[in-house]
Amino acid sequence: MKAQIVKFMKDEEGATAIEYGLIAGLVSIAIIAGLTLISPELSRIFNAIAAALAAAVAPT
């Protein structure tokens, strides 16, 4: 029984998958935080583009 417990404790087979999952989660959080911070500026830029396009196609 003790040998099986020691073998289980030394087994690192699933560690890589967990590490990759943690890295992906942290990257996702960083992307979401970054987009949240720049979203007002992106909205302003897209609204300016939309206004310019609307003015360009409006009949004169």
C-alpha positions as CSV (number, residue, x, y, z in Angstrom):
1,M,0.0,0.0,0.0
2,K,2.8,2.4,0.9
3,A,4.5,1.8,-2.4
4,Q,1.4,2.7,-4.3
5,I,1.0,5.9,-2.4
6,V,4.7,6.8,-3.1
7,K,4.2,6.0,-6.8
8,F,1.1,8.2,-6.9
9,M,2.9,11.1,-5.3
10,K,5.8,10.9,-7.7
11,D,3.6,10.7,-10.8
12,E,3.7,13.9,-12.8
13,E,1.8,12.8,-15.9
14,G,-1.1,15.2,-15.5
15,A,1.0,18.2,-14.3
16,T,1.7,19.5,-17.8
17,A,-2.0,19.7,-18.7
18,I,-2.8,21.5,-15.5
19,E,0.1,24.0,-16.1
20,Y,-1.1,24.7,-19.7
21,G,-4.6,25.2,-18.4
22,L,-3.4,27.7,-15.8
23,I,-1.3,29.5,-18.4
24,A,-4.3,29.7,-20.7
25,G,-6.5,31.0,-17.9
26,L,-4.1,33.7,-17.0
27,V,-3.6,34.8,-20.6
28,S,-7.4,35.0,-20.9
29,I,-7.7,37.1,-17.8
30,A,-5.0,39.5,-19.1
31,I,-6.7,39.8,-22.5
32,I,-10.0,40.5,-20.9
33,A,-8.5,43.1,-18.5
34,G,-6.7,44.8,-21.4
35,L,-9.7,45.0,-23.6
36,T,-11.8,46.3,-20.7
37,L,-9.3,49.1,-20.2
38,I,-9.1,50.2,-23.8
39,S,-12.8,49.6,-24.7
40,P,-13.8,53.3,-24.3
41,E,-11.1,54.4,-26.7
42,L,-12.0,51.6,-29.2
43,S,-15.7,52.7,-29.0
44,R,-14.6,56.3,-29.7
45,I,-12.5,55.3,-32.7
46,F,-15.2,53.1,-34.2
47,N,-17.8,55.8,-33.7
48,A,-15.6,58.3,-35.5
49,I,-15.1,55.9,-38.4
50,A,-18.9,55.2,-38.6
51,A,-19.6,59.0,-38.6
52,A,-17.0,59.5,-41.3
53,L,-18.5,56.8,-43.5
54,A,-22.0,58.0,-43.0
55,A,-20.9,61.5,-44.0
56,A,-19.1,60.1,-47.0
57,V,-22.2,58.3,-48.4
58,A,-24.8,60.9,-47.4
59,P,-26.4,62.7,-50.3
60,T,-25.3,66.3,-50.6
